[in-house]
Amino acid sequence: MKVLGLDPAKKTGWAYYDDFWVVGKLNPYDTKAVMRCLGELWHLGVDHAFIEDCYLGGVGRNVATLKALVRCQTRLVMALEHYEIPHTLIVPTVWQGYFKVRGKRPERKQRAIEIAEPITGFKLTSDEADAVLIAEFGRVHHEEGK
């Protein structure tokens, strides 16, 4: 199954898998870059995209940050819909729980890198690592559901 994982942020991490990994980052506010990237991946034949969903955590969370993430997510979803790529939103705590990514934000980011780098076989940023784990979680659970 050819999957795409997306971790919405100012520097959105993306990861494509089809017996090999291709990863990168893009600016979701650069419409041309988003369309070019997703267009190239569409030509490779993405079967399904998995996107980290947005949520407002506990007390003291920043609503402005949530709104920015929702805007990023919306732009990505619209581009996926343009290319008719099926997609599923995945709550962060679900994929993080599956891979046992726990702790405060810096620890979670480091743990994601530690898990994702052996999966891909190359060095990753935290944005790319999150995208790899989102894609891998989606791939495993989507295939189990068939």
ZAZANU-115603 format. One record per atom (N, C-alpha, C): x, y, z; residue in three letters. Coordinates in steps of 0.1 Angstrom, whole numbers, plus 5000, padded with zeros to 4 digits. Each point is the difference from the previous one (the first is absolute). Layout:
// ZAZANU-115603
+------+------+------+-----+
!    u !    v !    w !  aa !
+------+------+------+-----+
!    X !    Y !    Z ! ALA !
...
+------+------+------+-----+
END
This chain:
// ZAZANU-115603
+------+------+------+-----+
!    u !    v !    w !  aa !
+------+------+------+-----+
! 5008 ! 4988 ! 5000 ! MET !
! 4992 ! 5012 ! 5000 ! MET !
! 5009 ! 5012 ! 5000 ! MET !
! 4997 ! 5010 ! 4991 ! LYS !
! 5008 ! 5012 ! 4999 ! LYS !
! 4993 ! 5011 ! 5009 ! LYS !
! 5007 ! 5004 ! 5010 ! VAL !
! 4994 ! 5009 ! 5010 ! VAL !
! 5008 ! 5013 ! 5001 ! VAL !
! 4993 ! 5010 ! 5005 ! LEU !
! 5006 ! 5013 ! 5002 ! LEU !
! 4996 ! 5004 ! 5014 ! LEU !
! 5010 ! 5004 ! 5008 ! GLY !
! 4998 ! 5006 ! 5014 ! GLY !
! 5003 ! 5015 ! 5000 ! GLY !
! 4991 ! 5007 ! 5006 ! LEU !
! 5002 ! 5015 ! 5001 ! LEU !
! 4998 ! 5004 ! 5014 ! LEU !
! 5010 ! 5008 ! 5004 ! ASP !
! 5000 ! 5006 ! 5014 ! ASP !
! 4999 ! 5015 ! 4998 ! ASP !
! 4987 ! 5006 ! 5000 ! PRO !
! 4998 ! 5014 ! 4998 ! PRO !
! 5007 ! 5009 ! 5010 ! PRO !
! 5007 ! 5010 ! 4994 ! ALA !
! 5007 ! 5010 ! 5008 ! ALA !
! 5006 ! 5011 ! 4991 ! ALA !
! 5006 ! 5010 ! 5005 ! LYS !
! 5006 ! 5010 ! 4991 ! LYS !
! 5010 ! 4994 ! 4990 ! LYS !
! 5007 ! 4989 ! 5005 ! LYS !
! 5008 ! 4992 ! 4992 ! LYS !
! 4994 ! 4986 ! 5000 ! LYS !
! 4991 ! 4998 ! 4992 ! THR !
! 4993 ! 4987 ! 4999 ! THR !
! 5009 ! 4989 ! 4996 ! THR !
! 5001 ! 4990 ! 5008 ! GLY !
! 5008 ! 4988 ! 4996 ! GLY !
! 4991 ! 4991 ! 4992 ! GLY !
! 5006 ! 4993 ! 4990 ! TRP !
! 4992 ! 4991 ! 4992 ! TRP !
! 5009 ! 4987 ! 4998 ! TRP !
! 4994 ! 4989 ! 4999 ! ALA !
! 5007 ! 4987 ! 4998 ! ALA !
! 4991 ! 4991 ! 4991 ! ALA !
! 5006 ! 4996 ! 4989 ! TYR !
! 4994 ! 4991 ! 4990 ! TYR !
! 5006 ! 4986 ! 5001 ! TYR !
! 4992 ! 4990 ! 5000 ! TYR !
! 5005 ! 4986 ! 5000 ! TYR !
! 4994 ! 4991 ! 4989 ! TYR !
! 5009 ! 4993 ! 4993 ! ASP !
! 4997 ! 4990 ! 4990 ! ASP !
! 5012 ! 4991 ! 4999 ! ASP !
! 5002 ! 4992 ! 5010 ! ASP !
! 5012 ! 4991 ! 5000 ! ASP !
! 5013 ! 5008 ! 5002 ! ASP !
! 4999 ! 5013 ! 5001 ! PHE !
! 5011 ! 5009 ! 5003 ! PHE !
! 4994 ! 5013 ! 5006 ! PHE !
! 5008 ! 5007 ! 5006 ! TRP !
! 4995 ! 5013 ! 5006 ! TRP !
! 5006 ! 5012 ! 4993 ! TRP !
! 4991 ! 5010 ! 4998 ! VAL !
! 5004 ! 5013 ! 4995 ! VAL !
! 4994 ! 5010 ! 5010 ! VAL !
! 5008 ! 5009 ! 5006 ! VAL !
! 4996 ! 5009 ! 5010 ! VAL !
! 5004 ! 5015 ! 4996 ! VAL !
! 4993 ! 5009 ! 5006 ! GLY !
! 5004 ! 5014 ! 4998 ! GLY !
! 4991 ! 5009 ! 5009 ! GLY !
! 5002 ! 5013 ! 4998 ! LYS !
! 4992 ! 5010 ! 5007 ! LYS !
! 4995 ! 5010 ! 4990 ! LYS !
! 4989 ! 5006 ! 5003 ! LEU !
! 4995 ! 5010 ! 4991 ! LEU !
! 4993 ! 5011 ! 5008 ! LEU !
! 4998 ! 5012 ! 4994 ! ASN !
! 4993 ! 5011 ! 5007 ! ASN !
! 4985 ! 4999 ! 4995 ! ASN !
! 4991 ! 4997 ! 5009 ! PRO !
! 4986 ! 4998 ! 4996 ! PRO !
! 4994 ! 5013 ! 4995 ! PRO !
! 5006 ! 5011 ! 5002 ! TYR !
! 4994 ! 5013 ! 4996 ! TYR !
! 5005 ! 5003 ! 4986 ! TYR !
! 5009 ! 4993 ! 4994 ! ASP !
! 5005 ! 5001 ! 4987 ! ASP !
! 4992 ! 4991 ! 4991 ! ASP !
! 4989 ! 5005 ! 4995 ! THR !
! 4991 ! 4992 ! 4992 ! THR !
! 5006 ! 4992 ! 4989 ! THR !
! 5009 ! 5008 ! 4992 ! LYS !
! 5007 ! 4993 ! 4989 ! LYS !
! 5008 ! 4989 ! 5004 ! LYS !
! 5008 ! 5001 ! 5011 ! ALA !
! 5008 ! 4990 ! 5005 ! ALA !
! 4992 ! 4988 ! 5005 ! ALA !
! 4989 ! 5002 ! 5007 ! VAL !
! 4991 ! 4989 ! 5004 ! VAL !
! 4995 ! 4993 ! 4988 ! VAL !
! 4995 ! 5007 ! 4990 ! MET !
! 4994 ! 4993 ! 4989 ! MET !
! 5011 ! 4993 ! 4992 ! MET !
! 5011 ! 5006 ! 4999 ! ARG !
! 5011 ! 4993 ! 4992 ! ARG !
! 5004 ! 4987 ! 5007 ! ARG !
! 5002 ! 5001 ! 5014 ! CYS !
! 5004 ! 4988 ! 5007 ! CYS !
! 4990 ! 4989 ! 5000 ! CYS !
! 4987 ! 5004 ! 5003 ! LEU !
! 4989 ! 4990 ! 5000 ! LEU !
! 4998 ! 4994 ! 4985 ! LEU !
! 5002 ! 5009 ! 4990 ! GLY !
! 4998 ! 4996 ! 4987 ! GLY !
! 5010 ! 4989 ! 4996 ! GLY !
! 5013 ! 5002 ! 5004 ! GLU !
! 5010 ! 4991 ! 4997 ! GLU !
! 4998 ! 4986 ! 5007 ! GLU !
! 4995 ! 5001 ! 5013 ! LEU !
! 4997 ! 4988 ! 5007 ! LEU !
! 4987 ! 4993 ! 4994 ! LEU !
! 4991 ! 5008 ! 4995 ! TRP !
! 4988 ! 4994 ! 4994 ! TRP !
! 5004 ! 4992 ! 4988 ! TRP !
! 5010 ! 5006 ! 4992 ! HIS !
! 5005 ! 4992 ! 4988 ! HIS !
! 5007 ! 4987 ! 5004 ! HIS !
! 5005 ! 5000 ! 5012 ! LEU !
! 5006 ! 4987 ! 5005 ! LEU !
! 4990 ! 4990 ! 5004 ! LEU !
! 4988 ! 5005 ! 5002 ! GLY !
! 4988 ! 4991 ! 5004 ! GLY !
! 4997 ! 4999 ! 5014 ! GLY !
! 4998 ! 5010 ! 5007 ! VAL !
! 4996 ! 5000 ! 5015 ! VAL !
! 4987 ! 4993 ! 5001 ! VAL !
! 4999 ! 4989 ! 5008 ! ASP !
! 4987 ! 4994 ! 5002 ! ASP !
! 4992 ! 5006 ! 5011 ! ASP !
! 5007 ! 5005 ! 5010 ! HIS !
! 4993 ! 5007 ! 5011 ! HIS !
! 5010 ! 5009 ! 5008 ! HIS !
! 4995 ! 5011 ! 5004 ! ALA !
! 5007 ! 5009 ! 5008 ! ALA !
! 4995 ! 5000 ! 5015 ! ALA !
! 5009 ! 5002 ! 5009 ! PHE !
! 4997 ! 5000 ! 5014 ! PHE !
! 5005 ! 5013 ! 5006 ! PHE !
! 4992 ! 5008 ! 5006 ! ILE !
! 5003 ! 5013 ! 5005 ! ILE !
! 4998 ! 5001 ! 5015 ! ILE !
! 5010 ! 5005 ! 5007 ! GLU !
! 4999 ! 5002 ! 5014 ! GLU !
! 4989 ! 5011 ! 5002 ! GLU !
! 4990 ! 4996 ! 5008 ! ASP !
! 4989 ! 5009 ! 5003 ! ASP !
! 5004 ! 5010 ! 5011 ! ASP !
! 4992 ! 5011 ! 5000 ! CYS !
! 5003 ! 5011 ! 5010 ! CYS !
! 4991 ! 4998 ! 5012 ! CYS !
! 5005 ! 5003 ! 5012 ! TYR !
! 4992 ! 5000 ! 5012 ! TYR !
! 5006 ! 5010 ! 5010 ! TYR !
! 4991 ! 5004 ! 5008 ! LEU !
! 5004 ! 5009 ! 5011 ! LEU !
! 5001 ! 4992 ! 5013 ! LEU !
! 5013 ! 4999 ! 5005 ! GLY !
! 5002 ! 4991 ! 5011 ! GLY !
! 4995 ! 5007 ! 5013 ! GLY !
! 5008 ! 4997 ! 5011 ! GLY !
! 4996 ! 5005 ! 5013 ! GLY !
! 5000 ! 5015 ! 5003 ! GLY !
! 4999 ! 5003 ! 5012 ! VAL !
! 4999 ! 5014 ! 5004 ! VAL !
! 5012 ! 5008 ! 4996 ! VAL !
! 4998 ! 5012 ! 4995 ! GLY !
! 5011 ! 5009 ! 4997 ! GLY !
! 5005 ! 4998 ! 4985 ! GLY !
! 4993 ! 4992 ! 4992 ! ARG !
! 5004 ! 4998 ! 4986 ! ARG !
! 4997 ! 5013 ! 4992 ! ARG !
! 5008 ! 5002 ! 4990 ! ASN !
! 4999 ! 5012 ! 4992 ! ASN !
! 4990 ! 4999 ! 4989 ! ASN !
! 4989 ! 5007 ! 5001 ! VAL !
! 4990 ! 5000 ! 4990 ! VAL !
! 5005 ! 5005 ! 4986 ! VAL !
! 5009 ! 5010 ! 5001 ! ALA !
! 5006 ! 5005 ! 4987 ! ALA !
! 5007 ! 4989 ! 4993 ! ALA !
! 5008 ! 4992 ! 5007 ! THR !
! 5007 ! 4989 ! 4994 ! THR !
! 4990 ! 4990 ! 4994 ! THR !
! 4990 ! 4997 ! 5007 ! LEU !
! 4990 ! 4991 ! 4995 ! LEU !
! 4994 ! 5005 ! 4987 ! LEU !
! 4996 ! 5013 ! 5000 ! LYS !
! 4995 ! 5006 ! 4987 ! LYS !
! 5009 ! 4999 ! 4989 ! LYS !
! 5013 ! 5003 ! 5002 ! ALA !
! 5010 ! 4999 ! 4990 ! ALA !
! 5001 ! 4986 ! 4994 ! ALA !
! 5000 ! 4990 ! 5009 ! LEU !
! 5001 ! 4986 ! 4996 ! LEU !
! 4987 ! 4996 ! 4992 ! LEU !
! 4989 ! 5005 ! 5004 ! VAL !
! 4987 ! 4997 ! 4992 ! VAL !
! 5001 ! 5006 ! 4986 ! VAL !
! 5006 ! 5012 ! 4999 ! ARG !
! 5002 ! 5006 ! 4987 ! ARG !
! 5009 ! 4991 ! 4991 ! ARG !
! 5011 ! 4996 ! 5006 ! CYS !
! 5010 ! 4991 ! 4993 ! CYS !
! 4993 ! 4987 ! 4995 ! CYS !
! 4993 ! 4994 ! 5010 ! GLN !
! 4993 ! 4987 ! 4997 ! GLN !
! 4990 ! 5002 ! 4989 ! GLN !
! 4992 ! 5011 ! 5000 ! THR !
! 4990 ! 5003 ! 4990 ! THR !
! 5006 ! 5001 ! 4986 ! THR !
! 5011 ! 5008 ! 4999 ! ARG !
! 5007 ! 5001 ! 4987 ! ARG !
! 5004 ! 4987 ! 4995 ! ARG !
! 5006 ! 4991 ! 5009 ! LEU !
! 5004 ! 4987 ! 4995 ! LEU !
! 4989 ! 4991 ! 4996 ! LEU !
! 4989 ! 5001 ! 5007 ! VAL !
! 4988 ! 4992 ! 4997 ! VAL !
! 4994 ! 5004 ! 4986 ! VAL !
! 5000 ! 5013 ! 4998 ! MET !
! 4995 ! 5005 ! 4987 ! MET !
! 5008 ! 4996 ! 4989 ! MET !
! 5014 ! 5000 ! 5001 ! ALA !
! 5008 ! 4995 ! 4990 ! ALA !
! 4999 ! 4985 ! 4997 ! ALA !
! 4998 ! 4992 ! 5011 ! LEU !
! 4998 ! 4986 ! 4999 ! LEU !
! 4987 ! 4998 ! 4992 ! LEU !
! 4989 ! 5007 ! 5003 ! GLU !
! 4988 ! 4999 ! 4994 ! GLU !
! 5001 ! 5004 ! 4985 ! GLU !
! 5008 ! 5010 ! 4997 ! HIS !
! 5002 ! 5004 ! 4986 ! HIS !
! 5005 ! 4988 ! 4992 ! HIS !
! 5010 ! 4992 ! 5006 ! TYR !
! 5005 ! 4989 ! 4993 ! TYR !
! 4993 ! 4987 ! 5002 ! TYR !
! 4988 ! 5001 ! 5007 ! GLU !
! 4992 ! 4989 ! 5003 ! GLU !
! 5007 ! 4989 ! 5008 ! GLU !
! 5009 ! 5004 ! 5009 ! ILE !
! 5007 ! 4990 ! 5008 ! ILE !
! 4992 ! 4998 ! 5013 ! ILE !
! 4995 ! 4988 ! 5002 ! PRO !
! 4993 ! 4997 ! 5013 ! PRO !
! 5009 ! 5003 ! 5012 ! PRO !
! 4994 ! 5005 ! 5010 ! HIS !
! 5008 ! 5004 ! 5012 ! HIS !
! 4992 ! 4997 ! 5013 ! HIS !
! 5008 ! 4998 ! 5011 ! THR !
! 4994 ! 4998 ! 5013 ! THR !
! 5008 ! 5008 ! 5010 ! THR !
! 4993 ! 5007 ! 5009 ! LEU !
! 5006 ! 5007 ! 5011 ! LEU !
! 5003 ! 4991 ! 5011 ! LEU !
! 5012 ! 5001 ! 5006 ! ILE !
! 5004 ! 4992 ! 5011 ! ILE !
! 5003 ! 5008 ! 5012 ! ILE !
! 4994 ! 4998 ! 5011 ! VAL !
! 5002 ! 5008 ! 5013 ! VAL !
! 5014 ! 4997 ! 5004 ! VAL !
! 5008 ! 5010 ! 5004 ! PRO !
! 5014 ! 4998 ! 5004 ! PRO !
! 5002 ! 4990 ! 5011 ! PRO !
! 4992 ! 5000 ! 5010 ! THR !
! 5002 ! 4991 ! 5011 ! THR !
! 4998 ! 4985 ! 4996 ! THR !
! 4992 ! 4998 ! 4989 ! VAL !
! 4998 ! 4986 ! 4995 ! VAL !
! 5013 ! 4994 ! 4994 ! VAL !
! 5006 ! 5007 ! 4990 ! TRP !
! 5012 ! 4995 ! 4994 ! TRP !
! 5012 ! 5000 ! 5010 ! TRP !
! 5000 ! 5011 ! 5008 ! GLN !
! 5011 ! 5001 ! 5010 ! GLN !
! 4999 ! 4988 ! 5010 ! GLN !
! 4988 ! 4997 ! 5004 ! GLY !
! 4998 ! 4988 ! 5009 ! GLY !
! 5004 ! 4987 ! 4994 ! GLY !
! 4997 ! 4998 ! 4988 ! TYR !
! 5004 ! 4988 ! 4992 ! TYR !
! 5015 ! 4998 ! 5000 ! TYR !
! 5007 ! 5011 ! 4998 ! PHE !
! 5015 ! 4999 ! 5000 ! PHE !
! 5006 ! 5003 ! 5013 ! PHE !
! 4992 ! 5002 ! 5011 ! LYS !
! 5005 ! 5003 ! 5013 ! LYS !
! 5009 ! 5013 ! 5000 ! LYS !
! 4995 ! 5010 ! 4994 ! VAL !
! 5006 ! 5013 ! 4999 ! VAL !
! 4994 ! 5008 ! 5012 ! VAL !
! 5007 ! 5002 ! 5011 ! ARG !
! 4994 ! 5006 ! 5011 ! ARG !
! 5009 ! 5012 ! 5006 ! ARG !
! 4995 ! 5007 ! 5009 ! GLY !
! 5008 ! 5011 ! 5007 ! GLY !
! 4995 ! 5013 ! 4995 ! GLY !
! 5008 ! 5010 ! 5004 ! LYS !
! 4998 ! 5014 ! 4996 ! LYS !
! 5004 ! 5001 ! 4985 ! LYS !
! 4996 ! 5011 ! 4994 ! ARG !
! 5002 ! 5002 ! 4985 ! ARG !
! 5015 ! 4997 ! 4996 ! ARG !
! 5010 ! 5005 ! 5006 ! PRO !
! 5014 ! 4997 ! 4996 ! PRO !
! 5003 ! 4985 ! 5000 ! PRO !
! 4996 ! 4993 ! 5011 ! GLU !
! 5002 ! 4986 ! 5001 ! GLU !
! 4992 ! 4992 ! 4989 ! GLU !
! 4988 ! 5004 ! 4997 ! ARG !
! 4992 ! 4994 ! 4990 ! ARG !
! 5007 ! 5001 ! 4986 ! ARG !
! 5005 ! 5012 ! 4997 ! LYS !
! 5006 ! 5003 ! 4988 ! LYS !
! 5013 ! 4991 ! 4998 ! LYS !
! 5008 ! 5000 ! 5011 ! GLN !
! 5012 ! 4992 ! 4999 ! GLN !
! 4997 ! 4985 ! 4999 ! GLN !
! 4990 ! 4995 ! 5007 ! ARG !
! 4996 ! 4986 ! 5000 ! ARG !
! 4995 ! 4996 ! 4986 ! ARG !
! 4992 ! 5009 ! 4993 ! ALA !
! 4995 ! 4998 ! 4987 ! ALA !
! 5012 ! 4998 ! 4990 ! ALA !
! 5010 ! 5008 ! 5001 ! ILE !
! 5012 ! 4999 ! 4992 ! ILE !
! 5007 ! 4987 ! 5002 ! ILE !
! 5001 ! 4996 ! 5013 ! GLU !
! 5007 ! 4987 ! 5003 ! GLU !
! 4993 ! 4988 ! 4995 ! GLU !
! 4987 ! 5001 ! 4999 ! ILE !
! 4992 ! 4989 ! 4994 ! ILE !
! 4999 ! 5000 ! 4985 ! ILE !
! 4999 ! 5012 ! 4994 ! ALA !
! 4998 ! 5001 ! 4986 ! ALA !
! 5013 ! 4999 ! 4992 ! ALA !
! 5011 ! 5004 ! 5005 ! GLU !
! 5013 ! 4999 ! 4992 ! GLU !
! 5003 ! 4985 ! 4996 ! GLU !
! 4999 ! 4990 ! 5009 ! PRO !
! 5002 ! 4987 ! 4996 ! PRO !
! 4990 ! 4994 ! 4990 ! PRO !
! 4988 ! 5006 ! 5001 ! ILE !
! 4989 ! 4995 ! 4990 ! ILE !
! 5004 ! 5005 ! 4986 ! ILE !
! 5005 ! 5012 ! 4999 ! THR !
! 5003 ! 5005 ! 4986 ! THR !
! 5015 ! 4997 ! 4996 ! THR !
! 5009 ! 4999 ! 5010 ! GLY !
! 5014 ! 4998 ! 4997 ! GLY !
! 5008 ! 5012 ! 4998 ! GLY !
! 4994 ! 5012 ! 5003 ! PHE !
! 5008 ! 5012 ! 4998 ! PHE !
! 4996 ! 5011 ! 5011 ! PHE !
! 5008 ! 5010 ! 5001 ! LYS !
! 4998 ! 5011 ! 5010 ! LYS !
! 4988 ! 5008 ! 4997 ! LYS !
! 4992 ! 5004 ! 5010 ! LEU !
! 4988 ! 5007 ! 4998 ! LEU !
! 4999 ! 5012 ! 5010 ! LEU !
! 4993 ! 5010 ! 4996 ! THR !
! 4996 ! 5011 ! 5009 ! THR !
! 4988 ! 4995 ! 5008 ! THR !
! 4996 ! 5007 ! 5011 ! SER !
! 4989 ! 4996 ! 5008 ! SER !
! 4987 ! 5000 ! 4992 ! SER !
! 4999 ! 5010 ! 4991 ! ASP !
! 4988 ! 5001 ! 4991 ! ASP !
! 4998 ! 4988 ! 4991 ! ASP !
! 5012 ! 4996 ! 4994 ! GLU !
! 5000 ! 4989 ! 4991 ! GLU !
! 4997 ! 4987 ! 5008 ! GLU !
! 5006 ! 4999 ! 5012 ! ALA !
! 4998 ! 4988 ! 5008 ! ALA !
! 4986 ! 4998 ! 5004 ! ALA !
! 4993 ! 5011 ! 5004 ! ASP !
! 4986 ! 4999 ! 5003 ! ASP !
! 4992 ! 4995 ! 4988 ! ASP !
! 5003 ! 5006 ! 4988 ! ALA !
! 4993 ! 4996 ! 4988 ! ALA !
! 5002 ! 4985 ! 4997 ! ALA !
! 5012 ! 4995 ! 5002 ! VAL !
! 5003 ! 4986 ! 4997 ! VAL !
! 4991 ! 4991 ! 5009 ! VAL !
! 5000 ! 5004 ! 5013 ! LEU !
! 4992 ! 4992 ! 5010 ! LEU !
! 4985 ! 5001 ! 4997 ! LEU !
! 4996 ! 5011 ! 4996 ! ILE !
! 4986 ! 5002 ! 4996 ! ILE !
! 4996 ! 4991 ! 4988 ! ILE !
! 5009 ! 5000 ! 4990 ! ALA !
! 4998 ! 4992 ! 4988 ! ALA !
! 5000 ! 4985 ! 5004 ! ALA !
! 5010 ! 4996 ! 5008 ! GLU !
! 5002 ! 4986 ! 5004 ! GLU !
! 4988 ! 4995 ! 5008 ! GLU !
! 4996 ! 5008 ! 5010 ! PHE !
! 4988 ! 4997 ! 5008 ! PHE !
! 4988 ! 4998 ! 4991 ! PHE !
! 4998 ! 5010 ! 4991 ! GLY !
! 4988 ! 4999 ! 4990 ! GLY !
! 5001 ! 4988 ! 4992 ! GLY !
! 5012 ! 4997 ! 4994 ! ARG !
! 5001 ! 4988 ! 4991 ! ARG !
! 4997 ! 4987 ! 5008 ! ARG !
! 5006 ! 4998 ! 5011 ! VAL !
! 4997 ! 4988 ! 5008 ! VAL !
! 4986 ! 4999 ! 5003 ! VAL !
! 4994 ! 5010 ! 5005 ! HIS !
! 4986 ! 4999 ! 5005 ! HIS !
! 4990 ! 5000 ! 4988 ! HIS !
! 5003 ! 5006 ! 4989 ! HIS !
! 4991 ! 5000 ! 4988 ! HIS !
! 5000 ! 4986 ! 4994 ! HIS !
! 5012 ! 4994 ! 5000 ! GLU !
! 5001 ! 4986 ! 4994 ! GLU !
! 4994 ! 4990 ! 5009 ! GLU !
! 5001 ! 5002 ! 5014 ! GLU !
! 4993 ! 4991 ! 5009 ! GLU !
! 4985 ! 5001 ! 4999 ! GLU !
! 4995 ! 5012 ! 4996 ! GLY !
! 4985 ! 5002 ! 4999 ! GLY !
! 4994 ! 4993 ! 4987 ! GLY !
! 5009 ! 4996 ! 4991 ! LYS !
! 4994 ! 4994 ! 4987 ! LYS !
! 4997 ! 4986 ! 5002 ! LYS !
+------+------+------+-----+
END
